[in-house]
Amino acid sequence: MIGRLRGAVAEVGEEDALIDVMGVGYVVRCGARTLSRLPEIGAETLLHVESAWGEQTGLVLYGFLDRAERGAFVQLRTIQGVGPKAALAVLDVLPPAELAAAVAREDKALVARAQGVGPKLALRIVTELKGKPLGDGTVAAFHAQIQPVAPSRPSASGEAVAALMGLGVAEPAARRVVEAAALRLGEDAEPPALIKAALQELGR
């Protein structure tokens, strides 16, 4: 899965940003605080990304400007009832260091300031995060924890197909052009190169 993106900021919306990486536009979901801190349109940025795959949503990318925020997002997502939107909302009002301080004080009222987080969920958050690190090490630990039941890592072609589908290309067409690109570039081609070649195939 995608873990980091470096590219130019192409668009900034209310809930996501479009990052141009070598001509391929990636839609990345971000919290309001992250979106407000992105550089101007056309400037380069680096986003730490947490990738998620759902049968209904396909590949969804969540972006953060530092690794600690990504780690805190992953830790929040391990709590029952905390979806991606709620996790981003918590980080909008409480960056990782402030969230850790609120958890240490068991300040559920502060956590409940996040949009969509009620008192009961805030209490669960401060209770379950007690004593847990809120940083980048969380990401590796979380992924290691779910590894036995997680699906195998997608192939480069699989990632390219998912990325094209995220750009609005129908699955059959995405698979067709990625297969054609893979034949041209060889089996060792990386996802960004496959995506770029596949987009060229679409334009023929």
N, C-alpha and C positions, 0 to 999 in steps of 0.2 A: 504494500500500500504506500501511498504518497506520505512522506513525513516532513518534507520541507519544500518550499517554493521560493525561488529568487527570480524576480521579473519586474516589469514595469506596471505601475497601477494604471489600468485602462479605464475603469469605472468604479464609482463608490455609490452603493445604494443604501437603503435604510437598514438592511439586514445582512448584506453581503458585499463583497468586492470582486471585481474581475481583474485577475492578474495575468498579464501577457508574458508567457514564457516561450521565447523563440517562435513567436507567431501563433502559439496555441493559447487560447483564453481559458483560464481556470476560474470557475465560480467558487468562492470561498466564503462560507458563513462566518461572520465575526460578531462579537459583542459591540455595543455602541461605543464603548471606550476605545476599543481597538480601532474601529472605523474612524473615529475622530482623530486618532494619532497617526494615521497613514500619511505618507508624504503626498505632495500634489500630483495631479494626473500627469502621467508620463515619467515620473521619477521612479527609480528602482527601489524595491523594498524586499525584505526577507521575512517570510512568514513561516513559523513553526506550525505544522499541520497535524491534526489528528484525523485520520481517515475512518469513515464508518460506512459499512455496506448494509443495505436493507433490501429485502425482496421488492418492496413497493417503492422505495425512494432511489434505489441504485446507489452509486457512490456519492457520498456527501463529504465535503472537506470542511473542517473547522479550523480557522486560522488564528494565530496569536503572535504578538510581536516579541515575546520572549519565552524561553523554555519553561520557566517556572509557572507561567499562566497555563501553558499546555498541560503540565503535570497536575496542577490544581483542578483543571477541567476533567481530566481523566479520573482523579480521585473522587470528585463530586459525582461523576457518572456511575460510580460503583454503588451509590446509595439508592435504595429502592425509592421510586417516586421522583427521582431527579433526572429529568430528560435533558437533552442538549440545550433546549431553550432556557430552562431553569438554571442550568449550570452556567451558561453565558450571562444570565441576569445577575447571578450572585457575584460573578467576577467583575461585572460592570460597577457594582457598588463597593466591592471589597477585593482589591488586588490580593495576591497570595499571602503576602506578609500580614496584611490587615485581617484577612480571613483566619490565618493561623492564630492571631492575637485574640480575635473574637471567639474562636473555638476554645482557646485556653481559658478565657474568662467565662465560658458558657453563656455568651451574650447572644441568645437566640433572637432578641428584639432587633439587633443590628443586622443579623442575617435575613430577618423577615422584611427588611427594607427592599430587598430584591423583588422586582416585578414577578408576580406569579408564585411567590414563595410565601405560604401561610405560616402561622405559628407552629402548627404540628410538624410541618416539613422542616421548618427552621430548627426545631428542637431535635429532630432526627439527624439533621446535618451536624450540629455541634456535638451531639452524642457520639455519632459514628466516626467523626473525624478526629475525635479526641486521641492524642498521642500518635497520630499518623503524619508523616512528612507531606508537606504540600509543595512539591518541587518537581524537577524533571525526572528524578529517580523514580517517581511514582509511575511514570509511563512504562518504563521497562518492567517494573514489578507487576503492574496490571496486565501487561501483555503476557508475561510469563505465567501469571495465574490462570489466564483463560486459554493458554496454548493447548492443553490437552483436548479441549472441546471445540476449539476454533477451527474453521476450515483452513485448508492448506493455502499458502500464499499464492495469489493469482499469478499466472504467467505474464510475461511482458505483453503478449497479445491480449490477454484478458484485461489488463490494466488499460491498454489502449482502447479496447472496445468500450469499457466503462467510461473512459474520459469522453469519447465521442458521443455516447449516449447522454452524458451530462451536458453536452453542447446542443442536444436536441436531435441528434441523428438517430433514426430508427434502428433497432438492434440488428435486423437482417442486413441492412446496408452497412452498418458499422462493422459487422463481422466480415462482410465481403471485401471492403476496402482494406481492412487491417490484414486479412489473409494475403491480399495482393501485395501490400506493402512489405509483409514479412518475406514473401518470395523474392522480392527485389533486394531487400537489405540483408537477408540471411537470418539464421536462428539466434544469433548472438545480439541482435539489435535491441537497444534499450527502449523503454516506453516512449520517452520524448521524441526519439527519431521515428519510431513507428507511427506515432500520432501525426507528426508533421507530414510523413509520406502518405499516410492514409487520407489526410485532408487534401493533399494534392491529387490523389486518386478520385476523390469526390468531385473535384473541380474539372475533371476531364469530360 
